[in-house]
Amino acid sequence: MHKRRLTKPDGRALWLYASSPMGAIEEAPSPFAGPLEGRPHLRWHPLRGEWVTYAAYRQARTFLPPPEYNPLAVTRDPSHPTELPAGDWDIAVFDNRFPALAEPEGKCEVVVFTQDAGTSLGALARSRIELLFDVWADRIAELGANAGIRYVLPFENRGTEVGVTLHHPHGQIYAYPVVPPVPQRMAEAGRAHYAREGRGPLAALIAEELADGQRLVYRGTHALAFVPACARYPYEVWVAPLEAVTTFAELSGAAKADLARALKTVLMKYDALWDRPMPYLMAWYPAPTDGERHPEWQLHAELWPPYRTRDRLKYLAGTELAAGMYAVDALPEDKARELQAVGVPEC
């Protein structure tokens, strides 16, 4: 992997990654001349016992611009300022202009998967997805090395239905000064399970899914994808390596290739299910960067499409928002069978 760091005119950092040498790269551009003045901050919720982030200035951020002005598209037209330079790079990462977290209380980065604005993550070559895993490994290592960062979360929002503000294939990375509630609960449950059984709960769940087989969406030599028996959303899928690694940097070459194949297979199935781009939220869960060992942890992704049926969206209901109890009107086994029936090219 080849990497280059540049600085934008407004002071933000830009990292370019490629599978081969990049050659000459133009100066890092920016649609903005000066630094953003807004300051996001955290406040404590005493009843839930968790932090909440506030960044009111994000209301002014770019929202679904017309195709002729896509700040993530590479262009030499000075009337359409861009975030990205021309050059032979494959993946770009830059500081978010409108972060929900800012130093010293965290960091937010944008990850652009490709220069092609008209494609999607699932349509990219498997080798590009493998490179993306390497990029995430690099960013987790760099951000997590900061003593003030305790968790790094790579994720992708795809589709206006789940709140995306730019159609260009991209994701984000949030680096938190605390371990957020969901991975914190994962760690607590994992430690208790590991103390009882000598392995983490996801390792046990994967063994059960492999033995059962009816919810598997992809089964490879080093990775799998499945609709979990505990799915909270219809068509929810988890993707994981079979070996219990804690982060991307620990993946072997073979495991990384198979994990990329598993993810690409799921994303192709999503888009082929109803012959339209499937909106989803995808989150990857590496171990916390809190300086502690996490033998209970297993790197994995969870993908949540919002659809309940072909013409009705799944939104959170009162029991889910207020009580945290998910009410699902579709069996995981039924949705797994639908995804299994979708034929996609071998990748």
VENTA-V212659 format. One record per backbone hydrogen bond with DSSP energy under -0.5 kcal/mol. CO is the residue of the C=O (numbers start at 1). NH is the residue of the N-H. If there is no record, write none. Layout:
[[CO | NH] [CO | NH]]
This chain:
[[2 | 18] [4 | 16] [6 | 14] [8 | 11] [12 | 8] [13 | 95] [14 | 6] [15 | 93] [16 | 4] [17 | 90] [17 | 91] [18 | 2] [22 | 88] [41 | 54] [43 | 52] [44 | 46] [45 | 49] [45 | 50] [50 | 45] [52 | 43] [54 | 41] [55 | 58] [56 | 59] [57 | 60] [58 | 61] [66 | 69] [69 | 71] [70 | 73] [71 | 83] [76 | 78] [77 | 80] [86 | 26] [87 | 89] [91 | 17] [92 | 112] [93 | 15] [94 | 110] [96 | 99] [102 | 105] [105 | 177] [107 | 175] [108 | 96] [109 | 173] [110 | 94] [110 | 112] [111 | 113] [111 | 171] [112 | 92] [115 | 117] [116 | 119] [120 | 123] [120 | 124] [121 | 124] [125 | 128] [125 | 129] [126 | 130] [127 | 131] [128 | 132] [129 | 133] [130 | 134] [131 | 135] [132 | 136] [133 | 137] [134 | 138] [135 | 139] [136 | 140] [137 | 141] [138 | 142] [139 | 143] [140 | 144] [141 | 145] [143 | 146] [146 | 149] [148 | 150] [150 | 289] [151 | 176] [152 | 154] [153 | 174] [154 | 284] [155 | 172] [156 | 158] [156 | 282] [158 | 280] [159 | 162] [159 | 164] [160 | 163] [165 | 64] [169 | 113] [169 | 114] [171 | 111] [172 | 155] [173 | 109] [174 | 153] [174 | 176] [175 | 107] [176 | 150] [176 | 151] [178 | 180] [180 | 184] [181 | 185] [182 | 186] [183 | 187] [184 | 188] [185 | 189] [186 | 190] [187 | 191] [188 | 192] [189 | 193] [190 | 194] [191 | 195] [192 | 196] [193 | 197] [194 | 198] [200 | 204] [201 | 205] [202 | 206] [203 | 207] [204 | 208] [205 | 209] [206 | 210] [207 | 211] [208 | 212] [209 | 213] [213 | 216] [215 | 227] [218 | 225] [222 | 242] [222 | 243] [223 | 220] [224 | 240] [225 | 217] [225 | 218] [226 | 228] [226 | 238] [228 | 231] [233 | 236] [237 | 303] [238 | 226] [239 | 301] [240 | 224] [243 | 245] [245 | 299] [246 | 287] [247 | 250] [248 | 251] [252 | 256] [253 | 257] [254 | 258] [255 | 259] [256 | 260] [257 | 261] [258 | 262] [259 | 263] [260 | 264] [261 | 265] [262 | 266] [263 | 267] [264 | 268] [265 | 269] [266 | 270] [267 | 271] [268 | 272] [269 | 273] [270 | 273] [270 | 274] [271 | 276] [277 | 279] [280 | 158] [281 | 304] [282 | 156] [283 | 302] [284 | 286] [285 | 300] [294 | 297] [299 | 241] [300 | 285] [301 | 239] [302 | 283] [303 | 237] [304 | 281] [306 | 314] [309 | 312] [312 | 308] [312 | 309] [313 | 315] [317 | 321] [318 | 322] [318 | 323] [319 | 323] [319 | 325] [320 | 324] [324 | 326] [326 | 328] [331 | 335] [332 | 336] [333 | 337] [334 | 338] [335 | 339] [336 | 340] [337 | 341] [339 | 342] [341 | 343]]
